[in-house]
Amino acid sequence: MQVDKLLLSHRGALQAKYKAAGFKKIETALKALITADAKRGLVSQVIYLDDALALKPLGAKAMTKAGDARQAKVAIDGLCAALAPHYLVLIGAPDVLPMVPLTNPAYSAEGDGDRTVPSDLPYACAAAYSVRASQFLGPTRVVGRLPDLPGASVPTLLLQLLKAAATAQPLPPTEYQGYFGLSAEVWEKSTALSLRNTFGADTAMHDAPPSGPAWSAAELAPRLHFINCHGADRDDGYYGQSVQDPNQFPRAHHAPLLAGKVRPGTVVAAECCYGAQLYDPKLANNTQGIALTYLEQGALAVFGSTTIAYGPSEGNGSADLITQYFLQKVLAGASLGRAVLEARLQFAGQRTHLDPYDLKTLAQFYLLGDPSLQPVAPSAHALTRTKAFKKLFPANQDRSVRALRREKLARDGALLQAALPKLQPLVGDAVELPEAIAQALRSLAKESGMRGGEVHSFELRSRGRGAAGPARRIHALAVPVSDGTQSGQAGHRVRAIVVTEQDGALLHVRRLHSR
């Protein structure tokens, strides 16, 4: 039987977390979602990755150790090979179903301190398990995560989200006109460009400061939210930054202030550092993350980052691009999961190569929400309204057309996986920084107010080309920027210069700021 949608979780982890009574409620909610999906023309199935009896007939290897990301990846790969589902839904936070701890390609002791990037990207790729981000350049699967609350003992949030997924319906495009746009004041030019690219205008953008965080229900009423602010590790808000005093970081958005103000069907794209981080509130003074609060208050989805994210102060790059691509796909009528996959493919496919910060961007942004849900109902083509068409294609029967879309997206991902060069760190004697490149870095760093820091170098290795073609290297310098301390933690701020060298000559340069 064709399975359109796999609902994947770990039975043992759920039972240990919620005991028998809580697990029974989760199973009831999952059955209700399967019933609702059937009415939408989707065949959905729950599979627990630790259920050897269910996985063995499919040729998939079950997880034997809860929390083991390698085993989770192997099990999911086996299920995808056997069933070729159109949607993968990861049920639970990482303490139920782990993320893959990818090694951060942008890590530096003095700059970006994230040693790993918790990521769902590997589950969207056919490539074998690895902790190297450069192994996952060509995603081919539609994946999303319906989270529960990390560290919880009662599945209140998960039950709520499963019910919301079961009852969600596409809304007319008119319901997604307008937007809530929020920017740190220092990044208003970059945010304005993102808003124009996505919505055709930037007139509704709010700057922080002076605005926020006590937004009214009317201000948050638009169902599309684009947020370009600072974020912080295990924090329940987003922060602005003043142009007049760059060491001032007032709260721009605060989880406790969302109550009763988020309209059902809202879709959020947050390019903030840690903008969609999942953490146990007990580790953060019992404050719940703002991404989960958005979902709790009725949002359909949040697309955000697990770690420190990047973009320029003017123009667009890295986090700016992947978040706006996601919203553009949603507006065009894509399902949430397809919007993520297409955004990832567009982000990676528009580049000759991915530098360490772009690799991190691709790895860290992921979907919180049911990937099969379609927020914006597509406009019906005239042919679809004819009696002949309705007779040929029953209502809610999109499987064949969806299969064609998946075939095309899988081909695009496979081509990227084969074509994009891999980024290989250079260490020791392998690092040969030409004097012209070293001088360029010193000059750029000085004029950018950057002092100290260590240059990290990488080689771009093209597939199948051997030693032929130009030799390209990436050199990155990242340094911390002094933190502000207003209204709690404003986050670990990083400024980076990235240069591309080709055969010893400077080819490209860019400057990035942590979000």
WOTAQUI-V580491 format. One record per residue. N is the residue number from 1. OMEGA is omega in whole degrees, 0 to 359 (none if undefined). NEAR is the number of other ideal C-beta (glycine too) atoms within 8 Angstrom. D_LAST is the distance of its C-alpha to the last C-alpha in Angstrom with 2 decimals. Layout:
[[N,OMEGA,NEAR,D_LAST] [N,OMEGA,NEAR,D_LAST]]
This chain:
[[1,176,3,45.44] [2,175,5,42.32] [3,181,10,39.25] [4,190,13,36.50] [5,177,15,34.01] [6,175,13,33.68] [7,191,13,32.49] [8,176,14,31.70] [9,180,14,31.53] [10,185,14,33.21] [11,182,10,36.32] [12,180,8,36.78] [13,179,15,33.29] [14,181,14,33.64] [15,178,10,37.13] [16,183,7,36.18] [17,189,13,33.35] [18,180,14,35.26] [19,187,8,38.89] [20,184,6,41.50] [21,180,7,41.28] [22,180,13,37.55] [23,178,12,37.73] [24,178,8,40.61] [25,178,11,38.59] [26,180,14,35.79] [27,178,9,38.44] [28,179,8,39.93] [29,178,13,36.62] [30,177,12,36.10] [31,178,8,39.63] [32,177,11,38.93] [33,178,13,35.92] [34,178,12,38.17] [35,179,9,40.80] [36,178,11,38.41] [37,180,14,37.14] [38,178,10,40.78] [39,177,7,41.33] [40,179,8,38.41] [41,180,9,40.09] [42,171,10,38.00] [43,183,10,39.64] [44,181,13,37.39] [45,175,9,38.13] [46,173,10,36.86] [47,175,11,36.92] [48,188,10,36.16] [49,176,15,35.08] [50,181,12,37.36] [51,184,10,40.36] [52,181,7,42.44] [53,180,5,45.22] [54,185,10,42.94] [55,186,15,41.17] [56,179,9,44.21] [57,180,5,46.08] [58,180,10,43.03] [59,181,7,42.90] [60,182,12,39.60] [61,184,7,39.17] [62,173,12,38.26] [63,176,11,35.91] [64,182,6,38.00] [65,179,6,35.28] [66,178,9,32.77] [67,181,7,29.18] [68,184,10,30.01] [69,178,11,27.39] [70,180,7,29.79] [71,178,12,32.52] [72,179,15,30.38] [73,180,12,29.43] [74,180,10,33.10] [75,181,14,34.35] [76,177,12,32.05] [77,179,12,33.00] [78,179,13,36.62] [79,179,15,36.38] [80,178,12,34.71] [81,183,9,37.50] [82,191,9,40.12] [83,181,9,38.98] [84,181,6,36.53] [85,177,11,34.78] [86,181,11,32.77] [87,171,15,30.25] [88,178,17,29.02] [89,178,15,27.92] [90,185,13,26.72] [91,176,13,28.03] [92,175,16,26.43] [93,181,10,23.47] [94,175,10,23.23] [95,172,10,26.03] [96,179,12,28.23] [97,192,14,27.10] [98,165,8,24.87] [99,178,9,21.85] [100,181,15,22.37] [101,180,10,20.82] [102,175,15,19.85] [103,183,11,19.66] [104,180,13,16.24] [105,181,12,17.09] [106,184,15,14.32] [107,168,10,15.48] [108,185,12,16.73] [109,182,6,18.26] [110,183,9,16.89] [111,180,13,13.38] [112,185,13,11.63] [113,178,9,13.83] [114,179,11,13.64] [115,178,6,17.24] [116,176,9,17.28] [117,175,14,15.38] [118,192,10,17.26] [119,169,15,18.02] [120,181,12,20.40] [121,181,15,20.41] [122,179,14,23.58] [123,178,13,25.46] [124,184,15,24.91] [125,177,14,26.47] [126,180,9,30.12] [127,183,9,29.50] [128,182,5,30.82] [129,175,9,28.90] [130,172,8,26.85] [131,177,7,23.87] [132,182,7,23.01] [133,182,15,20.26] [134,176,11,22.33] [135,187,11,25.10] [136,182,16,23.33] [137,185,11,22.90] [138,178,16,25.13] [139,182,11,24.57] [140,186,11,27.70] [141,177,11,27.58] [142,188,16,26.29] [143,172,17,24.61] [144,182,18,23.06] [145,170,14,22.99] [146,189,14,24.73] [147,162,14,23.58] [148,181,13,25.56] [149,178,12,24.44] [150,178,12,24.00] [151,183,8,26.86] [152,175,11,28.75] [153,177,6,32.56] [154,188,6,33.17] [155,185,12,31.69] [156,183,8,31.19] [157,181,13,27.75] [158,178,15,28.72] [159,179,11,32.00] [160,182,9,30.34] [161,176,13,27.97] [162,177,14,30.92] [163,179,10,33.00] [164,178,11,30.38] [165,181,13,30.15] [166,185,12,33.94] [167,183,7,34.35] [168,178,10,31.62] [169,175,4,33.01] [170,178,6,31.71] [171,178,10,31.68] [172,179,6,32.88] [173,180,9,30.43] [174,180,5,31.30] [175,180,9,29.55] [176,172,12,26.21] [177,182,6,26.66] [178,183,7,24.13] [179,168,11,20.58] [180,181,13,18.34] [181,184,14,15.45] [182,182,17,12.91] [183,163,17,10.52] [184,186,15,9.23] [185,183,12,12.28] [186,182,9,10.96] [187,187,13,9.54] [188,179,11,12.72] [189,178,9,14.29] [190,180,16,11.82] [191,180,17,11.80] [192,178,11,15.55] [193,177,12,16.16] [194,181,14,14.62] [195,177,15,16.79] [196,179,10,19.78] [197,186,8,19.53] [198,187,12,19.49] [199,179,10,21.63] [200,181,4,23.47] [201,177,7,22.45] [202,187,11,19.72] [203,182,4,22.13] [204,181,11,20.90] [205,174,12,17.35] [206,176,11,16.59] [207,175,11,14.74] [208,353,19,13.60] [209,11,10,15.52] [210,189,4,18.33] [211,175,9,18.03] [212,358,13,17.44] [213,185,11,17.51] [214,181,5,21.16] [215,177,10,21.12] [216,176,7,24.58] [217,179,7,25.78] [218,180,5,26.52] [219,179,8,23.01] [220,185,14,21.68] [221,178,8,24.73] [222,186,10,23.40] [223,175,11,22.94] [224,181,15,19.87] [225,177,14,16.53] [226,188,16,13.51] [227,178,16,10.41] [228,182,16,7.34] [229,172,17,6.14] [230,170,17,4.74] [231,182,16,6.53] [232,181,14,9.04] [233,179,9,11.69] [234,183,9,14.67] [235,185,13,13.81] [236,179,11,15.27] [237,172,14,12.94] [238,187,15,9.81] [239,172,18,9.51] [240,175,18,10.00] [241,185,16,10.46] [242,173,12,13.89] [243,183,6,15.12] [244,179,4,18.34] [245,185,5,17.10] [246,177,8,13.63] [247,176,6,14.40] [248,183,11,14.66] [249,180,15,12.11] [250,175,13,14.32] [251,176,14,13.92] [252,185,16,13.16] [253,187,14,14.23] [254,185,10,16.38] [255,182,11,18.08] [256,182,7,21.55] [257,179,10,21.61] [258,188,13,21.42] [259,177,6,24.97] [260,185,6,27.30] [261,183,10,24.95] [262,182,11,23.59] [263,176,8,26.04] [264,180,8,27.23] [265,180,12,25.85] [266,177,14,22.38] [267,185,15,19.80] [268,169,13,16.07] [269,183,14,13.26] [270,180,17,9.86] [271,181,15,6.89] [272,169,15,4.88] [273,179,15,4.95] [274,187,15,8.74] [275,178,17,9.14] [276,180,15,12.64] [277,176,14,13.58] [278,181,11,17.35] [279,178,9,18.81] [280,181,8,22.16] [281,180,13,22.14] [282,178,6,24.81] [283,184,7,22.34] [284,178,11,20.26] [285,178,4,23.05] [286,175,6,23.94] [287,181,9,20.84] [288,180,11,19.96] [289,184,15,16.48] [290,178,14,15.56] [291,178,15,15.67] [292,178,13,19.20] [293,175,13,20.11] [294,180,13,19.39] [295,179,15,21.74] [296,183,9,24.19] [297,173,11,24.48] [298,178,11,25.36] [299,179,13,22.42] [300,185,13,23.53] [301,170,15,20.31] [302,175,14,16.61] [303,185,17,14.71] [304,190,16,11.49] [305,177,19,10.12] [306,189,13,11.97] [307,179,13,9.80] [308,182,14,6.78] [309,188,18,5.33] [310,172,16,5.36] [311,178,15,6.82] [312,177,13,9.14] [313,175,8,9.69] [314,185,5,12.86] [315,182,7,14.16] [316,176,11,12.65] [317,174,11,11.74] [318,186,13,10.54] [319,179,15,8.42] [320,188,16,9.86] [321,186,10,13.20] [322,179,15,13.67] [323,179,16,12.74] [324,176,14,15.02] [325,179,12,17.63] [326,181,14,17.81] [327,178,15,18.55] [328,179,11,20.95] [329,177,12,22.87] [330,180,14,23.12] [331,181,11,24.51] [332,176,8,26.96] [333,179,8,28.43] [334,169,10,27.06] [335,182,11,26.91] [336,181,19,23.54] [337,177,15,24.01] [338,178,13,25.28] [339,178,13,22.37] [340,181,18,20.04] [341,180,16,22.53] [342,177,12,22.96] [343,178,15,19.25] [344,181,14,19.03] [345,179,14,22.23] [346,181,9,21.27] [347,181,14,18.01] [348,187,14,20.02] [349,181,8,23.19] [350,183,5,22.16] [351,173,9,21.60] [352,178,2,24.31] [353,177,11,22.26] [354,177,11,18.90] [355,185,12,17.45] [356,182,13,15.84] [357,175,13,12.24] [358,176,12,13.74] [359,179,14,15.83] [360,179,18,13.08] [361,180,15,11.51] [362,184,16,15.09] [363,193,12,15.67] [364,182,12,12.87] [365,184,16,12.94] [366,186,15,16.13] [367,166,14,18.32] [368,183,15,19.39] [369,178,15,22.65] [370,186,13,26.00] [371,182,16,25.58] [372,185,16,29.03] [373,183,12,28.41] [374,184,11,28.52] [375,186,13,27.04] [376,178,14,28.52] [377,180,9,32.17] [378,177,7,32.92] [379,182,6,35.57] [380,175,6,38.94] [381,183,6,40.74] [382,182,6,44.30] [383,184,6,45.79] [384,180,9,44.24] [385,181,8,46.22] [386,179,8,49.55] [387,181,5,52.01] [388,180,6,52.33] [389,181,10,48.61] [390,178,10,48.49] [391,182,6,51.53] [392,184,5,50.09] [393,181,7,46.64] [394,179,4,46.70] [395,177,5,44.13] [396,181,7,40.86] [397,184,8,41.82] [398,189,7,38.86] [399,184,10,39.19] [400,179,7,40.75] [401,179,7,38.35] [402,179,10,35.39] [403,177,9,36.92] [404,178,8,37.07] [405,181,9,33.37] [406,179,10,32.56] [407,181,8,34.95] [408,181,8,33.22] [409,177,14,29.69] [410,178,9,31.08] [411,179,8,32.67] [412,180,11,29.51] [413,180,15,27.65] [414,178,11,30.63] [415,178,9,30.79] [416,180,13,27.18] [417,182,12,27.82] [418,191,9,30.91] [419,185,6,29.78] [420,178,12,26.30] [421,178,9,26.67] [422,178,10,25.50] [423,182,16,23.31] [424,179,9,25.37] [425,177,8,24.28] [426,181,9,26.83] [427,174,5,28.20] [428,184,4,31.09] [429,181,3,33.62] [430,181,7,31.88] [431,176,8,29.35] [432,184,4,31.01] [433,179,9,28.80] [434,184,8,30.90] [435,180,6,31.39] [436,179,9,30.22] [437,179,13,26.86] [438,180,10,26.61] [439,179,8,27.51] [440,179,11,24.99] [441,180,13,22.16] [442,181,8,23.58] [443,180,8,23.88] [444,180,12,20.41] [445,181,13,18.95] [446,182,8,21.33] [447,177,6,20.55] [448,179,9,16.78] [449,183,6,17.59] [450,180,11,17.03] [451,178,6,19.77] [452,180,5,20.93] [453,181,12,19.24] [454,178,7,20.91] [455,175,10,21.08] [456,186,11,20.85] [457,183,12,22.97] [458,174,15,23.52] [459,175,12,26.34] [460,182,12,26.22] [461,181,8,29.20] [462,182,7,30.52] [463,171,8,32.58] [464,183,5,36.29] [465,181,7,36.36] [466,181,4,37.42] [467,183,3,37.55] [468,176,4,37.98] [469,183,5,35.60] [470,177,5,33.30] [471,181,7,31.60] [472,177,12,27.84] [473,177,11,25.51] [474,176,16,21.83] [475,185,14,20.98] [476,176,17,17.55] [477,180,14,16.91] [478,178,14,13.90] [479,177,14,14.13] [480,176,8,12.59] [481,184,7,12.05] [482,184,6,13.96] [483,167,10,12.61] [484,185,11,13.68] [485,184,6,15.90] [486,176,9,16.50] [487,178,8,17.11] [488,185,8,16.30] [489,178,8,13.54] [490,174,14,10.37] [491,176,16,8.84] [492,186,11,9.34] [493,183,12,7.56] [494,171,14,8.49] [495,185,14,9.87] [496,171,17,11.90] [497,180,16,14.97] [498,178,14,16.45] [499,175,15,20.07] [500,180,13,22.50] [501,175,14,26.10] [502,181,9,29.14] [503,176,6,32.48] [504,181,7,31.47] [505,178,7,30.28] [506,184,10,26.82] [507,186,8,25.84] [508,178,6,22.20] [509,174,10,19.30] [510,178,8,15.66] [511,183,12,12.89] [512,176,14,9.22] [513,176,13,6.27] [514,181,15,3.78] [515,none,16,0.00]]
